[in-house]
């Protein structure tokens, strides 16, 4: 028995619906419901939500819908603060494009640091329609005149608060300044710091601001422990935590506090 997709209400291209069905996504999340129509109609948006809200598809779905297949030029640029996040977004994009072919085929590229620079330049002899990457490497390719973003009308800034904390907003600003005059900017962030406001006001025109609060931040019986892990043996520390707290169930995460590689260990314990 087939399940009818509620995404069909957005009148999306058939290959997008097919790709969502293959991933068993039939019902839009709150942020997708509220932002997909606005993005398709060309509005600037600010999506404020936590991880797990479906925000990545909230901008990927309408972005793919907006791509003009007949134009072999950059039409959308997606920026993320880290290589890992950029790769994750690109992976989700590939899942959306997996059913596209022939007349519907879209050229998307991942452009991040830590890869062969000259090889990246060589691959840009043909311009992709969608670019996903880190601000530093994208701007590097723009400066080399290998990537022509002046044709693009859409810029996505994901995890904008992290961009600000890590000092990448200036590079995003430089990328945006090279793009089309009628730029549609899509900003997604868990928080909107005051220091981010000048950047938003510079590029955004009466943006639709959608904030989706989590129904419950954590389960009632979850306890949180934040422990410094700098210069410590991580494996030994995990063993010490397990012995001391003896949790029924625990998740231990290593968190990179900033680009200067200050590491901390976060332990969630259920009693």
C-alpha positions, 0 to 999 in steps of 0.5 A: 500500500503506497503512502501519499506524500504531504509534500505534494502540496508544495507542487514540487518536481516529481523527482523530489517527491520520489526522492523523499518517498524513497527516504520515507519522508511523507510529512513536513516538519514544522520548519519545513511547513512554514519555510518551503513555500516562502523560499520557493516564492523568493523570500529571504528567510531566517530559520531558528531551530535546533538540530533534528528539526528538519532544517536542512531539508527546509532549505534543500527542497525549495532550493532544488525546486528553484534550480533552472536546469537549462542554465549551466551556471551557479544558481545557489551557494550553501555555506557551512562553518565546518567541512564535516557539516558541509559534507553532511549537507551535501550528502542530504542534497545527493539523496534529493538528486538521486532520482533526477536524470536527463532533463532533471539532472542537476550538477552539485559540487562539494567545495571544502578545505583539506582537499587538493586545491588544484584538482578543485580548480580543474573540476570547476572548468564546468560550473555547478548549479549548486555549490556546498562548502566552507566559506574559506575554500569557496571564497578562495575559488572565487578569488581564483576566478574558478568559481563564478558566483555572480550568476547565483541568486541564492545564498544559504548561511547554515549555523550562522551563530557558529559562523560568527563565533569562528570568524567566518562571517567576514568571508561569507560577506565577501562571497555575498558581495560577489553575487547577484543584486537580487540576492535571496538569503536563507539564514539558519541558526540555533540563535541569532546573536546581536553581533549578527544583526549588521550582516543580516540587515546588509543583505536581507529584505524584510525576511520571514523569521520562523522560530521553532522551539523544541517541545522538550529539550531533554528527557526528564531524567537526563543529567548533564556533565561537562568535563574539561578534556584538554591534554587528557587521555580521552579513552582513559577519561571515558573509563573513569567516567563510566566507573564513577557514575556507573550510568544505566545509559550514557552518551559521551561526546567530544565537542570542539569548543572553537577553531583553536581546538579546545576540546571538552567532554560532555556526558549525558547520564540517565538515572 
